[in-house]
Amino acid sequence: MSGELDLETVFDSIHPGEAEVLRGLPRHSKRLGSERGAWAERRGGAMHAILADTIRNLALPRLAMARAIEHHRQSSGGSAVSPADVALLSAQVTAADFHIAESQVALASMRGVSRADVLLHLFMPVALQLHERWVSDEITFADVILGVGRMQRLLRSPLMPEAPLHQGLPGGSILIAGLPGELHGFEACVFEDFFRYSGWQTERQTPATDQELIDRLKLRSVDMAALCVSSETSLGRVAMLVRRMRREAANPQLFILVGGSALTGDAAAWKRIWADAIAPDGASAVVAANVLLRSP
């Protein structure tokens, strides 16, 4: 957007349900920092220009992101995966005979179930169920590791449905990591799959410590970093880690996306963790990342 920005038109276009998207625009933003520093020295029309710049560079991209994600959800339709499919795979990924789980994925592919549906509506619920079964002492931690490892094997298997060829604009580069110290990084595997099949250059890391992740971002300049978080209790720690990533990454304009099941239904979480965007799953993460990459 260039030239004069009609602020009344912008505000009139915002739906009531989108107001939450604009509250508390991140104060850490590099694009806003210089304007904040000079605020006290400017008066009159200059203040209007600052507000217009903020809306153009921060508010409008965030609104575009929210609308793109909502459009994606509405156009995706219902899932072809049933609760019975989830229950069966959850039991079979830790069973002695793994071939039944492999056959289940093959049958889903033959039925025309999409790769996205298998990832979002079969694999992710199974991963969550593994965690719940471990918390309730139904299975051991070794069973969790076994089940997650088998799902990673299924993810790379030729039995999986093929994703459609990417035909849009090329994506950027992204480093994807599970939050260091969390039980397993399967959610990061799913995120990487979505980004790779959407034309992004991906690198997935499984850092043991926060410092290990920071060191990698110092060595390699990427457009975006994605953190996958599986526990709501980790959000306070995520905020501190995100600030370190901004300060120490090789790319001073690094975009940071935080995703994962812990963020489902929490549209305001990005304000508390100083991220550029949040996404509860891999599909919406790609939509958000594409909007951020092409924002002014």
Beta strands, then each sheet from edge to edge (+ up, - down):
strand 1: 173-178
strand 2: 201-205
strand 3: 224-228
strand 4: 255-259
strand 5: 277-279
sheet 1: 2+ 1+ 3+ 4+ 5+
end
